[in-house]
Amino acid sequence: MTNRATILYLAILAAISAAGEGVLRTARDLNAFLDGNDAGRREFELEGQISYGTGHAVVIEDASDRVYCTDFLGEPPPRGSRVKAIGAAMRPAQDDSVPFLLRNEPSVYCRRIEVLAAGEEPEPVSTRLVDIDPDRHHLSFLRVRGLVMDAVEDDIDPDYAILLLRDGDSTLPVAVQREGRADVKTLVDAEIEVSGLFWNNLSSKRKFTGPMLTVATTDKLTVLAAPPDDLFAAPPLETLRYVSPTEVARLGRRTVRGRVLAVYGRNKLMVATDDGRTVSVELAGDAAPPACDSYVTISGRPRTNLWQIKLATSVWRAETPPQGKAAPSLDDRRVQKTAMIEDIMKRRDDGRMFYNLEYNGFPVSATGEVISLPPPGDADGLMLVDCGDFVATVDAGAHPGAYDGVELGCRVRVSGICIMDGPSWSAENIFPRIENCRIVVRGKADVAVVRRPPWWTTGRLACAVAFLLAVVAGVLVWNRALTRLAVRRGRELIREQIGRERATLRIGERTRLAVELHDSLSQCLGGLACQLSAAKTLASLDPAKAERCLGAAERMLQSSRTELQRCIFDLRGDTLGEADFSKALRKAVSPIAGDAHVEIDLDVNRAHLSDSVAHAAICVVRELVSNAIRHGGATTVWISGENRERAISLVVRDNGRGFDTRRRPGPLDGHFGIEGIRERVRRLDGAFEIESAPDRGTVARVRLSLDGEKR
């Protein structure tokens, strides 16, 4: 066993992973499993006779059926041996766990074949093609004979050739393994006998192959009658009228002689015969076609597509034209007037095309715009011309230079031979249809450019659009880069501006603190110093006055401590950062309210107040609330206010015991609250009024100008 076979065998075993449900013991059960739909694996132990064997494959036949098995362990036992085969059958799943070559291939693999008894090698079953039953003869070793109609190399596996065997009206493909790449084309028209394995449906790379006979080697092929020495000695093709397709096919090889009108489709010709007919010719295999206008003899097998006679699997031979045959022998009326393509192809109201078959094989011309050109090196040479109601197909495969100078968008005038082609009649295709109608060019002069396309073509427009899109993309990229740079620079400027504003705020805050300390705490401390100095002087002269001075000094000290506490609260607190001015006021007065109830009803927009005005208003209200609770004994304080006309108005009212405004204590008595309020209001160009009377509470009104600090 070779290393390659060993590796493949191991890969197959690795792909089989699921455990079987039970051991299969008959060929019928094996085939039933293989013909099922479920993926899986089943073990088998099969006893039977080797009816066929070649390479690494055998056909084992028992009383129930035949089964095809692959054996990678070595050469199979001789045919006729009775054996016991042990292995596994599998239907692989369609996933990546299964090797690619094994997907969708139900297979039977032998791990071991034991020879139970030797047997006589069976002879192949001789039968005629017409008597083959695809179901009954599946995997049978048959011997058949017939006439080789055609021979081609397998385009998938070059080691094989396909012969088309014919016996009467029956045909059968025969796959023959070529030893040394033997030329099987020499078997065309030979009568042969072959022995091989018949398949109802061949399991190979061609998944849907019909019945076929596979022959292991050419030594299984016997030539009963060699092909004629001269294929061109066949009788001439008759002028046929009203004969059936089967009668045409039974005629056997026929010949025609004439001039080649057109070459198209790689291996097809249109020949004008000496007697004025036009015959379509399909060459056998890969034979090179003759040149256009050459005079030839064609030998082929007649077929029909119901509107013309064709010669299939043909060969040709160059001839010397007889006298007076220098030009194609066509009907004079057709030569003198070339038909227009519009007269041949018609479009119905429903969009379907129909054709005038009288013009098949005769000159035709068309004018239109080129919408498709064949790629360089394309052997088909098909060009599409938009003629308005339909698109004409132009074939210049035999004249590659015919399209020189032609480009998309050109308006061209094309002349040539009209070819209407379609498949030949068969039992499975009893009414073949026209597959295409083309104009086959006979030379370079048959394609003339009437008008060049405008400079501004669709392609150039696409290039211009692509260029503009590239420019727009570049601009967008550049704009995005500039935007990012501007954003980055803007952020840097904002950070610098914020830094400057913070510095300005710090300076302003320090200035405000200095003013607060100067206007309140400094005055209190100054008065305290004066009172202490006076008390010291009067201590020996007038003790009573000295005691009053000390009392005033004590009150001044208490007021200074209170003012210092408020300054510290303002520095630590976040009342100025509060967006709601009512909440800011409540935070400011809550520490001094104690058990008193403070009601706040404000219609003040904090966004309209500068920090200086807001701070002054908070300090004024806090001082008034403190006086009402500490000195007036108020249990309820009402705070109301609004801002309009560039000013803020505040009213603080309490239910305290009130006082005589004409005899209220002042700075000399150690009370600086009212004077501090007046000083704050004056700095902001405001107004302050206070109304009170004993046992009637106090009402204070404050008005602060929002523009006062600018003056």
C-alpha positions in Angstrom: 0.0 0.0 0.0 1.4 3.4 -1.0 1.9 6.2 1.5 -0.7 8.3 -0.3 -3.3 5.6 -0.1 -2.4 5.1 3.6 -2.8 8.8 4.4 -6.2 8.9 2.6 -7.4 5.8 4.3 -6.5 7.2 7.7 -8.3 10.5 6.9 -11.4 8.5 6.0 -11.3 6.6 9.2 -10.8 9.9 11.1 -13.8 11.3 9.4 -16.0 8.4 10.6 -16.8 9.3 14.2 -20.4 8.3 15.0 -21.0 4.8 16.3 -23.2 2.5 14.2 -26.6 1.3 15.2 -25.9 -2.3 14.1 -24.0 -4.5 11.7 -25.3 -4.7 8.1 -25.0 -8.2 6.6 -26.6 -8.0 3.1 -25.9 -5.9 0.0 -29.5 -4.8 0.0 -29.3 -3.4 3.5 -26.0 -1.6 2.6 -27.6 0.0 -0.4 -30.7 1.0 1.6 -28.5 2.8 4.1 -26.5 4.5 1.3 -29.7 5.7 -0.4 -31.1 7.1 2.8 -31.0 10.8 4.0 -29.5 10.5 7.5 -25.7 11.1 8.0 -24.0 8.4 10.0 -21.9 5.3 9.9 -22.8 1.6 9.9 -20.5 -1.4 10.3 -21.0 -4.3 7.9 -19.9 -7.9 7.5 -20.8 -9.0 4.0 -20.4 -12.5 2.4 -20.6 -12.8 -1.4 -18.8 -13.2 -4.7 -16.4 -10.7 -6.3 -18.2 -10.0 -9.6 -15.9 -7.1 -10.6 -12.6 -5.7 -9.3 -10.1 -3.2 -10.5 -7.6 -1.0 -8.7 -8.7 -0.5 -5.2 -12.4 -1.2 -5.8 -14.6 -4.3 -5.9 -18.2 -5.1 -6.6 -19.5 -7.8 -4.1 -22.7 -9.6 -5.1 -24.8 -11.7 -2.8 -28.3 -13.2 -3.1 -30.0 -9.8 -2.4 -28.1 -7.2 -4.5 -24.7 -5.8 -5.6 -22.6 -3.2 -3.7 -19.6 -1.2 -4.7 -16.8 -1.2 -2.1 -13.5 0.7 -2.0 -10.5 -1.2 -0.6 -7.3 0.8 0.2 -5.6 -2.2 1.7 -4.2 -3.7 -1.5 -5.2 -5.4 -4.8 -8.7 -7.0 -4.6 -9.1 -10.8 -4.8 -9.7 -12.3 -8.2 -13.1 -12.1 -9.7 -15.3 -15.0 -8.8 -13.8 -15.4 -5.4 -16.2 -15.9 -2.5 -15.2 -13.4 0.2 -16.1 -11.9 3.6 -15.7 -8.2 3.6 -15.6 -6.2 6.8 -15.7 -2.5 7.0 -18.0 0.5 7.4 -20.5 2.4 5.3 -21.0 6.1 5.8 -23.1 9.0 4.8 -20.9 12.0 5.9 -22.4 15.2 7.3 -22.1 18.5 5.4 -19.7 20.3 7.6 -16.0 21.1 7.9 -15.2 18.0 10.0 -15.4 15.8 6.9 -12.7 16.0 4.2 -13.8 18.0 1.2 -13.5 15.1 -1.3 -15.8 12.9 0.9 -18.6 15.4 1.4 -22.0 14.2 0.0 -20.4 10.9 -1.1 -22.1 7.9 0.5 -19.3 5.3 0.5 -18.5 1.8 1.5 -14.9 1.2 2.8 -13.4 -2.3 3.4 -11.0 -2.7 6.3 -10.5 -6.4 5.6 -11.4 -8.8 2.8 -11.1 -12.5 3.7 -11.1 -15.0 0.8 -13.5 -17.9 1.8 -13.2 -19.9 -1.4 -11.7 -19.5 -4.9 -14.2 -19.4 -7.8 -14.3 -19.3 -11.5 -14.0 -15.9 -13.0 -17.4 -15.0 -14.4 -17.8 -13.9 -18.0 -19.4 -10.5 -18.7 -23.0 -10.5 -19.6 -23.4 -9.9 -23.3 -26.3 -7.6 -24.2 -27.4 -5.0 -26.6 -27.7 -1.3 -25.7 -31.4 -1.3 -26.3 -31.8 -4.2 -23.8 -30.0 -2.6 -20.9 -32.2 -2.0 -17.9 -30.6 0.7 -15.7 -32.0 -0.7 -12.5 -31.6 -4.4 -13.1 -28.1 -4.0 -14.7 -26.7 -1.5 -12.2 -23.1 -2.6 -11.2 -23.2 -5.5 -13.6 -20.2 -6.6 -15.7 -21.5 -6.2 -19.2 -20.2 -6.7 -22.7 -21.8 -4.5 -25.4 -21.0 -3.5 -29.0 -21.8 -0.6 -31.2 -20.5 2.1 -33.5 -18.3 4.9 -32.1 -20.0 8.1 -32.9 -17.6 10.4 -31.2 -14.5 10.4 -28.9 -13.4 13.2 -26.6 -10.9 13.6 -23.8 -12.3 13.9 -20.3 -11.9 17.6 -19.4 -11.7 16.8 -15.7 -9.4 13.7 -15.7 -7.0 13.6 -18.7 -6.3 9.9 -18.1 -9.8 9.1 -19.4 -11.6 9.4 -22.7 -15.4 9.3 -23.4 -16.6 7.3 -26.3 -20.2 7.7 -27.6 -21.4 4.2 -28.5 -24.4 3.8 -30.7 -26.4 0.7 -31.6 -29.5 1.4 -33.6 -31.4 4.2 -31.9 -29.7 3.6 -28.6 -26.6 5.4 -27.4 -24.4 4.9 -24.3 -21.3 6.9 -23.1 -18.3 4.7 -22.3 -15.5 5.9 -20.1 -12.2 4.3 -21.0 -9.0 4.7 -19.1 -6.3 5.5 -21.6 -3.0 3.7 -21.2 -0.2 6.0 -22.1 -2.7 8.7 -23.2 -3.6 6.7 -26.3 -5.4 8.6 -29.0 -9.0 7.3 -29.0 -10.1 9.6 -31.8 -8.9 7.0 -34.2 -11.9 4.9 -33.1 -14.5 7.2 -34.5 -16.7 5.3 -37.0 -15.2 2.0 -35.8 -17.5 -0.8 -34.6 -16.2 -2.0 -31.2 -17.0 -4.4 -28.4 -16.2 -3.4 -24.8 -16.5 -5.0 -21.4 -17.0 -2.9 -18.3 -19.0 -2.0 -15.2 -22.4 -0.5 -15.9 -23.6 2.3 -13.7 -27.1 3.6 -13.4 -25.7 6.8 -12.0 -21.9 7.2 -11.8 -20.7 8.5 -8.4 -17.8 10.8 -9.3 -17.0 14.5 -9.6 -19.9 14.7 -12.1 -22.6 14.2 -9.5 -25.6 13.7 -11.9 -24.1 11.5 -14.6 -26.7 9.2 -16.2 -26.1 5.6 -17.3 -22.5 4.9 -18.3 -20.1 2.0 -18.9 -16.7 2.3 -17.3 -13.9 0.3 -18.9 -10.7 -0.2 -16.8 -8.2 -0.4 -19.7 -8.2 -0.3 -23.4 -7.4 -4.0 -23.5 -11.1 -4.6 -22.6 -12.0 -3.0 -25.9 -12.1 -4.9 -29.2 -12.3 -3.3 -32.6 -14.8 -5.5 -34.6 -14.8 -3.3 -37.7 -12.2 -0.6 -38.3 -13.3 2.9 -39.4 -13.4 3.5 -43.1 -10.1 4.3 -44.6 -11.6 7.4 -46.2 -14.4 9.1 -44.2 -15.0 11.3 -47.2 -16.0 8.4 -49.3 -19.4 8.4 -47.6 -22.4 9.2 -49.9 -23.5 12.8 -50.4 -26.1 14.3 -48.1 -29.5 13.9 -49.8 -32.0 16.7 -50.3 -34.4 15.7 -47.6 -38.1 16.6 -47.4 -40.5 15.7 -44.7 -38.5 13.1 -42.8 -38.6 12.5 -39.1 -35.6 13.3 -36.8 -35.0 9.6 -36.2 -34.9 8.9 -39.9 -32.3 11.7 -40.3 -30.2 10.2 -37.5 -30.3 6.7 -39.1 -28.8 8.0 -42.4 -25.3 7.3 -41.2 -22.2 9.3 -42.3 -22.8 11.7 -45.2 -20.7 14.3 -47.0 -21.2 17.8 -48.4 -18.9 19.9 -50.6 -19.0 23.7 -50.8 -17.5 27.0 -49.6 -17.3 28.0 -45.9 -19.7 30.9 -45.4 -19.1 31.5 -41.7 -17.0 30.1 -38.8 -18.5 30.6 -35.3 -18.7 29.1 -31.8 -15.1 27.8 -31.9 -16.0 24.5 -33.8 -19.0 25.3 -35.9 -19.4 26.2 -39.6 -22.0 27.3 -42.1 -21.3 25.8 -45.5 -22.9 26.8 -48.8 -23.0 23.6 -50.9 -22.5 23.4 -54.6 -26.2 22.7 -55.1 -27.3 26.0 -53.4 -28.1 24.7 -49.9 -26.7 25.9 -46.5 -25.7 23.3 -44.0 -24.7 23.8 -40.4 -21.6 21.8 -39.4 -20.3 20.9 -35.9 -16.7 19.5 -35.9 -15.7 16.5 -33.9 -13.6 17.0 -30.8 -11.1 19.8 -30.8 -10.5 19.9 -34.5 -9.5 23.4 -35.9 -12.0 24.9 -38.3 -11.2 25.8 -41.8 -10.8 29.5 -42.9 -13.8 31.4 -44.1 -14.3 31.3 -47.9 -12.2 28.1 -48.1 -13.6 25.3 -50.3 -14.0 22.0 -48.4 -15.5 18.6 -48.2 -17.3 17.9 -44.9 -18.0 14.3 -43.6 -20.4 14.0 -40.7 -23.5 12.5 -39.3 -26.8 14.1 -40.1 -28.9 15.6 -37.3 -31.7 18.1 -37.3 -33.0 20.8 -35.0 -36.3 20.7 -36.9 -35.6 23.7 -39.1 -32.3 22.7 -40.8 -30.0 19.7 -41.4 -26.8 19.7 -39.4 -23.7 17.5 -39.7 -22.5 16.5 -36.2 -19.1 15.0 -35.2 -17.7 16.1 -38.5 -14.3 16.2 -40.1 -13.2 18.4 -43.1 -10.7 18.3 -45.9 -9.6 21.2 -48.1 -10.5 20.9 -51.8 -9.7 22.7 -55.0 -12.8 24.7 -56.1 -14.3 23.8 -59.4 -14.5 26.3 -62.2 -17.0 29.0 -61.7 -17.1 28.5 -57.9 -15.0 31.4 -56.8 -17.8 33.0 -54.8 -20.3 31.4 -52.3 -23.1 29.7 -54.2 -26.1 31.6 -52.8 -29.5 32.5 -54.2 -28.9 35.5 -56.4 -31.8 37.4 -54.8 -30.2 37.0 -51.4 -26.8 38.1 -52.6 -28.1 41.2 -54.4 -30.0 42.5 -51.4 -28.7 42.0 -47.8 -31.5 41.7 -45.3 -31.6 44.0 -42.2 -31.6 42.4 -38.8 -34.9 44.1 -38.1 -36.5 41.9 -40.8 -35.2 38.7 -39.2 -35.8 39.4 -35.4 -39.2 40.6 -34.3 -40.4 41.5 -30.9 -44.0 40.8 -29.9 -46.1 43.0 -27.7 -45.4 40.8 -24.7 -41.6 41.2 -25.2 -40.8 37.8 -26.6 -38.7 37.4 -29.7 -39.6 35.4 -32.9 -37.4 34.7 -35.9 -37.8 34.5 -39.7 -36.1 31.2 -40.4 -35.9 31.9 -44.2 -32.8 34.1 -43.6 -30.8 31.4 -41.7 -27.4 31.2 -43.5 -27.9 34.3 -45.7 -26.3 37.8 -45.6 -27.6 40.3 -43.0 -26.6 43.7 -41.6 -27.4 45.7 -38.5 -26.7 49.2 -37.2 -26.5 50.2 -33.6 -24.4 51.2 -30.6 -21.8 48.9 -29.1 -22.7 48.0 -25.6 -20.3 45.1 -25.0 -16.9 44.0 -26.3 -15.2 40.7 -25.8 -12.2 40.7 -23.4 -8.7 40.5 -24.9 -7.9 36.9 -25.9 -11.5 35.7 -25.7 -11.9 33.0 -28.4 -15.7 33.5 -28.7 -15.3 37.1 -29.9 -18.9 38.1 -29.1 -19.9 41.8 -29.4 -23.3 43.1 -28.4 -24.9 45.9 -30.5 -28.0 47.8 -29.3 -30.2 48.1 -32.4 -33.1 49.8 -30.5 -35.8 47.2 -30.0 -33.4 44.4 -29.4 -29.7 43.6 -29.0 -27.8 41.9 -31.9 -25.1 39.4 -31.1 -22.0 39.7 -33.4 -19.6 36.8 -33.7 -16.0 37.6 -34.9 -14.3 34.7 -33.2 -12.7 33.6 -36.5 -11.5 37.2 -37.2 -10.0 38.6 -34.0 -8.9 41.9 -35.8 -12.5 42.7 -36.9 -13.0 44.8 -33.7 -9.8 46.9 -34.1 -10.7 50.5 -33.4 -14.1 49.7 -32.0 -14.9 50.9 -28.5 -17.9 51.0 -26.3 -20.4 53.6 -27.3 -19.4 53.5 -31.0 -22.2 53.4 -33.6 -21.3 50.6 -36.0 -22.6 49.0 -39.1 -22.1 45.2 -39.1 -22.5 42.8 -42.0 -22.2 39.0 -42.0 -24.1 35.7 -42.2 -27.2 35.2 -40.2 -26.9 32.1 -38.0 -29.8 30.7 -36.0 -28.5 28.0 -33.8 -30.1 25.5 -31.3 -29.7 22.0 -30.0 -30.4 19.0 -32.2 -33.5 16.9 -31.7 -33.4 14.1 -29.2 -36.0 11.9 -27.5 -35.7 14.2 -24.4 -35.9 17.4 -26.4 -38.5 16.8 -29.1 -39.1 20.5 -29.8 -35.7 22.3 -29.7 -35.9 26.1 -29.6 -33.6 28.7 -31.2 -31.0 29.5 -28.6 -29.4 32.4 -30.3 -29.4 34.4 -33.5 -26.1 35.9 -34.4 -24.4 37.8 -37.2 -21.2 36.0 -38.0 -18.5 38.3 -39.4 -16.6 37.1 -42.5 -13.7 39.6 -42.3 -12.5 42.9 -40.9 -14.4 44.9 -43.5 -17.7 43.6 -42.1 -17.4 45.9 -39.1 -17.5 49.6 -39.9 -17.5 52.5 -37.4 -20.3 55.0 -38.3 -19.7 57.4 -35.4 -17.3 57.6 -32.6 -18.7 57.9 -29.1 -18.7 61.4 -27.6 -15.7 62.5 -25.6 -17.9 62.7 -22.5 -18.5 59.0 -22.0 -20.0 57.2 -19.1 -16.5 55.9 -18.3 -15.0 59.4 -18.2 -18.0 60.6 -16.2 -17.3 57.8 -13.8 -13.6 58.8 -13.6 -14.6 62.5 -13.1 -17.1 61.5 -10.4 -14.5 59.3 -8.8 -11.9 62.2 -8.9 -14.4 64.6 -7.4 -15.3 62.1 -4.7 -11.6 61.7 -4.0 -11.3 65.5 -3.7 -14.3 65.8 -1.5 -12.9 62.9 0.7 -9.6 64.8 0.9 -11.3 68.0 1.8 -13.3 66.2 4.4 -10.2 64.6 5.8 -8.4 67.9 5.8 -11.4 69.6 7.4 -11.6 67.0 10.0 -7.9 67.4 10.8 -8.3 71.2 11.0 -11.4 70.7 13.2 -9.4 68.5 15.5 -6.6 71.0 15.6 -9.1 73.8 16.2 -10.8 71.9 19.0 -7.4 71.1 20.6 -6.3 74.7 20.3 -9.7 75.9 21.6 -9.4 73.6 24.6 -6.0 75.0 25.3 -7.3 78.5 25.0 -10.3 77.6 27.2 -7.9 76.2 29.8 -5.9 79.3 29.7 -9.0 81.5 30.0 -10.3 79.4 32.9 -6.9 79.8 34.6 -7.1 83.5 34.1 -10.6 83.6 35.4 -9.7 81.5 38.4 -6.9 83.9 39.1 -9.2 86.9 38.7 -11.8 85.2 41.0 -9.1 84.5 43.6 -8.1 88.1 43.5 -11.7 89.3 43.6 -12.4 86.9 46.5 -9.4 88.2 48.4 -10.5 91.7 47.7 -14.0 91.0 48.8 -12.7 89.3 52.0 -10.4 92.3 52.7 -13.4 94.6 52.3 -15.6 92.4 54.5 -12.9 92.3 57.2 -12.3 96.0 56.9 -16.0 97.0 56.9 -17.0 94.8 59.7 -14.4 93.0 61.7 -11.9 95.9 61.5 -14.4 98.4 62.7 -15.5 96.1 65.5 -11.9 95.6 66.6 -11.2 99.3 66.3 -14.3 100.1 68.5 -13.2 97.4 70.9 -9.8 99.0 71.3 -11.4 102.4 72.0 -13.8 100.9 74.6 -11.0 99.1 76.4 -8.9 102.2 76.4 -11.8 104.3 77.8 -12.5 101.7 80.4 -8.8 101.7 81.5 -8.9 105.5 81.8 -12.2 105.6 83.7 -11.4 102.7 86.0 -10.2 104.9 88.8 -12.2 108.0 88.0 -15.7 106.7 87.3 -16.0 102.9 87.8 -19.6 102.9 86.6 -18.7 104.4 83.2 -15.7 102.1 83.0 -18.0 99.1 83.5 -20.3 100.3 80.7 -17.3 100.6 78.4 -16.3 97.1 79.3 -19.8 95.9 78.5 -19.7 97.6 75.1 -16.3 96.1 74.5 -17.7 92.7 75.3 -20.5 93.1 72.8 -18.1 94.4 70.2 -15.9 91.3 70.8 -19.0 89.0 70.4 -20.0 90.8 67.2 -16.4 90.4 65.8 -16.5 86.7 66.6 -19.9 86.3 64.9 -18.7 88.2 61.8 -15.5 86.1 61.6 -17.6 82.9 61.8 -19.7 84.2 58.9 -16.7 85.0 56.8 -15.3 81.5 57.4 -18.8 80.0 56.5 -18.8 82.0 53.3 -15.3 80.8 52.4 -16.1 77.1 53.1 -19.7 77.0 51.9 -21.1 76.6 48.4 -24.0 79.0 48.6 -22.7 81.1 45.7 -22.5 78.0 43.5 -26.2 77.1 44.1 -28.3 77.6 41.0 -31.5 78.1 43.1 -31.2 81.4 45.0 -33.9 80.3 47.5 -31.8 77.2 48.4 -28.7 79.4 48.7 -30.6 81.7 51.2 -31.9 78.7 53.2 -28.3 77.3 53.5 -27.1 80.7 54.7 -29.8 81.3 57.4 -30.2 77.7 58.6 -27.2 77.8 61.0 -28.6 80.9 62.8 -32.3 80.0 62.7 -32.3 77.7 65.7 -35.9 76.9 66.7 -37.3 79.8 64.7 -39.3 79.1 61.6 -38.0 80.8 58.4 -40.3 81.0 55.4 -38.7 81.9 52.0 -40.8 83.0 49.0 -38.5 84.3 46.2 -38.9 85.0 42.5 -35.3 85.6 41.8 -33.3 84.2 38.9 -29.8 83.4 40.1 -28.5 83.6 36.6 -29.2 87.3 36.6 -27.2 88.0 39.7 -23.4 88.5 39.8 -21.5 86.8 42.6 -21.0 90.2 44.3 -24.7 91.0 44.3 -25.7 87.5 45.4 -23.2 87.6 48.2 -24.3 91.0 49.4 -28.0 90.0 49.3 -27.2 86.8 51.3 -25.2 88.7 53.9 -27.9 91.4 54.3 -30.7 88.8 54.7 -28.6 86.7 57.1 -27.9 89.8 59.2 -31.5 90.8 59.3 -32.7 87.2 60.2 -30.0 87.1 62.9 -31.1 90.4 64.4 -34.7 89.3 64.3 -34.0 86.1 66.2 -31.2 87.2 68.6 -32.4 90.7 69.5 -36.1 90.6 68.6 -36.9 87.1 69.8 -38.8 86.3 66.7 -40.2 82.8 66.3 -41.1 83.2 62.6 -39.3 85.1 59.9 -40.7 85.7 56.4 -38.3 86.4 53.5 -39.7 87.4 50.1 -38.2 89.1 47.0 -38.0 89.4 43.3 -35.7 90.8 40.6 -36.9 93.0 37.8 -35.8 96.2 36.0 -32.1 95.4 36.7 -32.6 95.3 40.5 -33.4 92.8 43.2 -35.9 93.7 46.0 -35.9 91.8 49.3 -38.3 92.0 52.2 -37.5 90.5 55.6 -40.4 90.5 58.1 -40.6 89.0 61.6 -43.0 88.6 64.5 -40.4 89.7 67.1 -40.9 92.3 69.9 -39.6 95.2 67.6 -37.8 98.3 68.8 -37.9 102.1 68.6 -36.0 103.0 65.4 -35.1 106.4 66.9 -33.4 104.8 69.9 -31.8 101.7 68.3 -28.3 100.9 69.6 -25.4 101.7 67.3 -21.7 101.2 66.9 -21.0 103.0 70.1 -23.1 100.4 71.9 -21.2 97.5 70.1 -23.8 96.9 67.4 -22.6 97.1 63.8 -25.2 95.0 62.0 -27.5 97.8 60.7 -24.5 100.0 59.8 -22.9 97.0 57.9 -26.1 96.5 56.0 -26.2 100.2 55.0 -22.6 100.0 53.9 -23.2 97.0 51.7 -26.3 98.5 50.1 -24.5 101.8 49.5 -21.6 100.1 47.7 -24.2 98.4 45.3 -26.1 101.7 44.7 -29.1 100.3 46.6 -31.6 101.4 49.2 -32.4 100.1 52.7 -35.4 100.9 54.9 -36.4 99.4 58.2 -39.7 99.8 60.0 -40.3 98.7 63.6 -42.1 99.5 66.8 -42.1 97.9 70.2 -44.2 94.7 70.3 -45.1 95.0 66.5 -42.2 93.2 64.8 -39.9 94.5 62.2 -40.0 94.9 58.4 -36.8 95.5 56.5 -36.8 96.4 52.8 -33.6 96.1 50.7 -33.2 97.1 47.0 -29.9 96.2 45.3 -29.0 97.4 41.8 -27.7 94.7 39.5 -25.5 97.3 37.8 -24.5 99.1 40.9 -21.0 97.6 41.2 -20.1 99.0 37.8 -20.6 102.6 38.9 
